[in-house]
Amino acid sequence: MQFNGSVIDFKSKENEFSAKKFDGEAWVEFEIIDSKPSAVKIKAIELGLQLLQPENLKDKNFIDTLKSLNPDIIAVFAFKFLPQEVYETAKIAAFNIHTSLLPRFRGAAPINWAIINGESVTGLTSFLLENKIDAGPIILQKKIAIPNNATAGELADIMMAEAPDFAIKTCEILLSNAYKLISQNNDFESPTYKLFKENVAINWNQSAASVVNFINGCSPVPCAWTMWNDKKLQILKAKMQSEEDKQKNIEEILKLKYAGDFCIINGKLFVNCNDGIVELIEIKLENKNAVLVKDFVNGYRGNPTGRFF
């Protein structure tokens, strides 16, 4: 897609920020960063692009620089909050891309919460920026199916592949000046909150489906966990026990009486919930690397039954 005007886009991961402008001849890129360089910064350095790294997004010199670029459009990707004096430098519009079908899962960790809530479909939403986070009028939405037993990390990869074309389509709509914005219906709002390792302990006394969704929705970070032999066991992937496994191991399965009871059978690890059985697929022992359960079981010499807390 070719732009006759200027485009500035912003992207963040943790505390990273970047912007770039295409003036018909070259890209000029800006970024702030607190830790490791982003893929955007690495590519910019590789291409020999100019980088500006302001410590404060409200810095007057930085704002003046943005104004001098005279951008038509500002596009924001997963940035926590952009100051009004920044996004108002756009002549046509400033928009954000959110990884849910707003107003569903408005706020932090929308990919995680879509899986935790057992959704089969989520999507991308582009909307105009305003002072309230994730609440501006909608420009465009795209539905994305959530694969069975997908983790948040796997779904994020799917969305990452869709996002560039989605952003370009949004820009085309804005540049056409022939579009109708859709106000978000707050009656369907489902606010989310950020997930931390402290609040992702697994409650085995829930339905098996809820436990599977919770485990997969918290993977790979912050990663759901349980206690085993006084040590933390992180669980990165799980699924419902298959009917075949249930019938094949019916005697051992019937011995699982309480929530959290587990057994290792035929190279698989099953855990009892309040209405069914969950099969663990990938785990991480404290101070160990993540491992597939089938590989862990091959070297395990402990008790094949027990209880997670």
C-alpha positions in Angstrom: 0.0 0.0 0.0 1.4 3.4 -0.9 0.7 6.6 1.2 1.0 10.1 -0.2 0.9 11.6 3.3 2.7 10.7 6.5 2.1 7.8 8.8 3.3 7.4 12.3 2.7 4.1 14.1 3.3 3.1 17.7 4.0 -0.3 19.2 4.8 -1.4 22.7 5.8 -4.5 24.5 6.3 -4.0 28.3 7.7 -0.4 28.3 8.7 -0.1 24.6 7.4 2.6 22.2 8.2 3.2 18.6 7.1 5.4 15.8 7.9 5.8 12.2 7.1 8.1 9.3 7.1 7.4 5.6 7.5 10.6 3.6 7.5 9.0 0.1 11.2 8.4 0.2 12.3 7.0 3.5 11.1 5.8 6.9 12.1 7.7 10.1 11.6 5.7 13.3 11.4 6.6 17.0 11.4 4.3 20.1 11.8 4.3 23.8 12.7 1.2 25.7 13.5 0.1 29.2 14.9 -3.4 28.7 15.7 -5.5 25.7 15.3 -4.1 22.2 12.1 -4.8 20.3 11.9 -6.4 16.9 11.0 -3.0 15.5 14.2 -1.4 17.0 16.4 -4.3 15.8 15.0 -4.0 12.3 15.3 -0.2 12.3 19.0 -0.5 13.3 19.5 -3.1 10.6 18.0 -0.8 8.0 20.0 2.2 9.3 16.9 4.2 10.3 17.1 7.2 12.6 15.9 6.4 16.2 14.6 8.8 18.8 14.2 7.5 22.4 12.4 10.1 24.6 12.1 9.3 28.3 8.7 10.9 28.6 6.0 10.8 25.9 4.8 14.2 27.1 8.2 15.8 26.5 7.8 19.0 24.7 10.7 18.4 22.3 9.2 15.0 21.4 5.8 16.4 20.8 7.3 19.2 18.7 9.1 16.5 16.6 5.8 14.6 16.0 4.1 17.8 15.0 6.9 18.5 12.5 6.2 15.2 10.9 2.6 16.3 10.3 1.2 12.8 10.3 -2.0 11.9 8.7 -2.6 8.7 10.7 -1.2 7.4 14.0 -1.6 3.7 14.6 -1.1 2.2 18.1 -0.5 -1.5 18.8 -0.9 -2.8 22.3 0.3 0.4 24.0 -1.0 1.0 27.5 -2.0 4.7 27.2 -1.0 7.3 24.7 -1.2 11.0 25.9 -3.8 13.1 24.1 -1.1 15.6 23.0 0.5 12.8 21.1 -2.5 11.3 19.3 -3.9 14.7 18.5 -1.0 15.4 16.2 -2.7 13.1 13.6 -4.5 15.1 10.9 -7.0 12.4 10.0 -7.1 10.0 12.9 -5.3 8.1 15.6 -6.4 4.5 16.1 -5.5 1.5 18.3 -5.7 -2.2 17.4 -7.1 -4.3 20.3 -6.9 -8.1 20.4 -10.6 -8.7 21.1 -14.0 -7.9 19.6 -14.6 -4.8 21.7 -16.3 -4.1 24.0 -15.7 -7.7 24.9 -12.6 -8.1 27.0 -11.8 -4.4 27.2 -8.6 -3.8 29.2 -5.6 -5.9 30.0 -4.8 -9.4 28.7 -7.8 -9.8 26.3 -6.2 -12.8 24.5 -5.8 -14.6 27.9 -9.3 -13.8 29.0 -10.9 -15.0 25.8 -9.5 -18.4 26.3 -10.1 -18.5 30.1 -13.8 -17.6 29.4 -14.1 -20.5 27.0 -14.8 -18.4 23.9 -14.6 -20.1 20.5 -14.2 -16.8 18.6 -12.4 -13.6 19.3 -10.9 -11.1 17.0 -9.2 -7.8 16.2 -10.8 -4.3 16.7 -9.4 -1.0 15.4 -10.9 2.1 17.1 -10.3 5.8 17.4 -8.3 6.9 20.4 -9.9 8.9 23.2 -9.1 9.6 26.8 -10.9 6.5 28.1 -8.9 3.3 27.4 -10.3 0.9 24.7 -13.6 2.8 24.6 -13.4 4.8 21.3 -15.7 4.3 18.3 -15.0 1.2 16.2 -13.5 1.5 12.7 -13.1 -2.2 11.8 -13.4 -5.6 13.3 -12.2 -9.1 12.2 -13.4 -12.3 13.8 -10.8 -15.0 14.5 -11.6 -18.6 15.5 -9.8 -19.9 18.6 -8.4 -23.4 17.9 -9.4 -26.1 20.3 -7.0 -26.3 23.3 -5.0 -23.3 22.0 -2.9 -21.5 24.6 -2.8 -17.7 24.9 0.7 -17.7 23.3 -0.5 -19.7 20.3 -3.5 -17.5 19.8 -1.3 -14.4 20.1 0.8 -15.8 17.2 -2.3 -16.2 15.1 -3.3 -12.6 15.8 0.2 -11.3 15.2 0.0 -12.7 11.7 -3.4 -11.1 11.0 -2.6 -7.7 12.5 -0.4 -6.1 9.7 -3.0 -6.5 7.0 -5.7 -5.5 9.4 -3.8 -2.3 10.2 -3.4 -1.5 6.5 -7.1 -2.1 5.8 -7.9 0.3 8.7 -5.6 2.9 7.2 -7.3 2.5 3.8 -10.7 3.0 5.3 -9.5 6.2 7.1 -7.9 7.6 4.0 -11.0 6.9 1.9 -12.9 9.3 4.1 -16.0 7.2 3.3 -16.7 5.2 6.5 -19.1 5.0 9.4 -17.8 4.7 12.9 -19.7 2.3 15.3 -20.1 3.4 18.9 -19.2 0.7 21.5 -22.2 -0.7 23.3 -21.2 -0.7 26.9 -24.1 -3.1 27.8 -21.8 -5.8 26.4 -18.7 -4.6 28.1 -16.6 -7.3 29.9 -13.7 -5.6 31.5 -10.6 -7.6 32.2 -7.7 -7.3 34.6 -4.0 -8.1 34.4 -2.9 -11.6 35.3 0.0 -12.0 37.7 1.7 -15.2 38.9 0.2 -14.5 42.4 -3.4 -14.8 41.2 -3.2 -17.8 38.8 -3.1 -20.7 41.2 -5.3 -23.5 39.9 -8.6 -24.3 41.7 -9.1 -28.0 40.9 -12.6 -27.8 42.5 -14.1 -26.4 39.3 -15.4 -28.0 36.1 -12.7 -29.8 34.0 -13.5 -27.4 31.1 -12.9 -24.4 33.3 -9.6 -25.7 34.5 -8.4 -26.5 31.0 -9.4 -23.0 29.8 -7.7 -21.4 32.8 -4.4 -23.3 32.3 -4.3 -22.7 28.5 -5.4 -19.0 28.9 -2.5 -18.3 31.3 0.1 -19.9 29.1 2.9 -19.2 28.6 2.7 -16.2 31.0 2.1 -15.8 33.8 1.5 -19.6 33.8 -1.1 -21.3 36.0 0.4 -23.3 38.9 -0.4 -25.8 41.6 1.5 -27.2 44.6 3.0 -30.6 44.5 5.2 -32.0 47.4 5.5 -28.4 48.8 6.9 -27.1 45.5 5.3 -25.1 42.7 4.4 -27.0 39.6 3.5 -24.8 36.6 1.2 -26.2 33.9 1.6 -24.8 30.4 -1.0 -26.9 28.5 -3.9 -29.2 29.2 -6.9 -30.8 27.6 -10.0 -32.7 28.5 -9.5 -36.4 29.0 -10.5 -38.3 25.9 -13.4 -40.8 26.1 -10.9 -43.5 24.8 -8.5 -42.8 27.7 -11.4 -42.8 30.2 -12.6 -46.2 29.1 -9.1 -47.7 28.8 -8.1 -46.6 32.3 -11.6 -46.7 34.0 -10.4 -48.6 37.1 -7.6 -46.2 37.9 -9.7 -43.1 37.0 -12.5 -44.2 39.5 -9.9 -44.1 42.3 -9.6 -40.3 41.8 -12.1 -39.2 44.5 -11.2 -35.6 45.3 -10.4 -32.5 43.4 -6.7 -32.3 42.7 -6.2 -36.1 42.9 -3.9 -37.3 40.1 -2.6 -40.5 38.6 0.0 -41.3 36.0 -1.1 -44.1 33.6 0.4 -45.2 30.3 2.7 -42.2 30.0 -0.1 -39.7 30.7 -0.9 -37.5 33.7 -4.6 -37.1 34.7 -6.1 -34.8 37.3 -9.5 -35.0 38.9 -11.8 -31.9 38.9 -15.3 -31.5 40.3 -17.0 -33.0 37.2 -14.4 -34.7 35.1 -10.8 -35.4 34.3 -8.1 -33.2 32.9 -5.0 -34.4 31.0 -1.8 -32.4 31.5 0.2 -32.0 28.4 3.2 -29.7 29.3 4.5 -28.9 32.8 7.4 -27.1 34.4 8.8 -28.1 37.8 10.3 -25.5 40.1 13.8 -24.5 38.9 13.5 -26.8 35.9 12.8 -26.3 32.2 9.4 -26.9 30.7 8.8 -30.4 29.5 6.1 -32.4 27.8 4.4 -34.8 30.2 5.2 -37.8 28.1 8.9 -37.0 28.4 8.6 -36.2 32.1 6.9 -39.5 32.8 9.6 -41.5 31.1 12.1 -40.4 33.8 9.7 -40.2 36.7 10.3 -42.8 39.5 8.0 -41.4 42.2 4.5 -42.2 43.4 2.1 -42.5 40.3 -0.8 -41.1 42.4 -1.2 -38.2 44.7 -2.9 -34.8 45.1 -2.2 -31.3 43.8 -3.1 -28.4 46.1 
